[in-house]
């Protein structure tokens, strides 16, 4: 049923089409309401329509910029420029694509991977993108690169793609790149489950074929000063640690995390051979390889495109350009370790995010 009730922002939109000022508070309410109802393009158009008549309207400038940050996360450009990641996808597709293959991709972004597939000789490439602003930009990029006859960009999530309407027939190859820095944060598991069931031929190839959530014990003095407080200017501030968030993305290379154990694959997902990925919980014993204060675990991801083609954003191999960040899951208090200590970690994921912490009642073992 289509609602005939006027949207709360409708009045603001109509007023914005007139060359008269719109108050900052009214504009904020309108853009928030539009975004909440999945009409981000209209929110951006509202701000831009005001700027057309009032180029110096600061509220509209800031509103347009804020809407863009909601629609187009800042990791897109680093992702496009991250050579090692893109080469891994390219090499993986090169191992699978032949002139008779139809490729379906989840998450068009700029259209880069879809254009790679077309250049590698795919018969047809259909890619989908949930954010219509990004999808329209991808269409322009595909056309500018002369590949619009091979590549179709759909402005919809993969769950809404229909065989015989959007995709002529089930695809031979499913390409997906909707991983977050924690692997699971962009609904990757339900998207792949649905696409394998409805949109991929039986026995069709999935790329990446597998991926893992990786962890290791972590320390380092510089990192520790950004995770915990002890005293400052002679004052005991330790009580603040109890309210400090335990989970923290690392955006700074200068924090110099020190890995205090070998890498451990906490969770592994076989996208090629499995079709369902339930939530999971386990205890993982990790052996310290060196002495020092351990602040928690550091998490990153490993992606296996096809056999022999892997990408991993290992924290021991920093890159100047990276769209996937490392994440720290800190303990309530630092733990003093010596080499050979075994630390019991409770690891869990709910299909949308992982979580790591010291196992309850765990004692260090040697």
Buried (B, 14 or more C-beta within 10 A) or exposed (E): EEEEEEBBBBEBBEBBEEEEBBEBEBBBBBBBBBBEEEBBBBBBBBBBBBBEBBEEBEBBBBBBEBBBEBBBBEBEEBBBEBEEBBBBBBBBBBBBBEEEBBBBBBBBBBBBBBBBBBBBBBBBBBBBBBBBBBBBBBBEBBBEBEBBEBBBBBBBBBBEBEEEEBBEEBBBBBBBBBBBBBBBEBBBBEBBBBBBEBBBBEEBBBBBBBBBBBBBBBBBEEBBEBBBBEEEEEEEEEEEBEEEEBBBEBEEEEBEBBBBBEBBEBBEBBBBEBEEBEEEEEEBEBBBBBBBBBBBBBBBBBBBBBEEBBBBBBBEEEBEEBBBBBBBBBBEEBBEBEEEBBBBBBBBBEBBBBBBBBBEEBEBEE
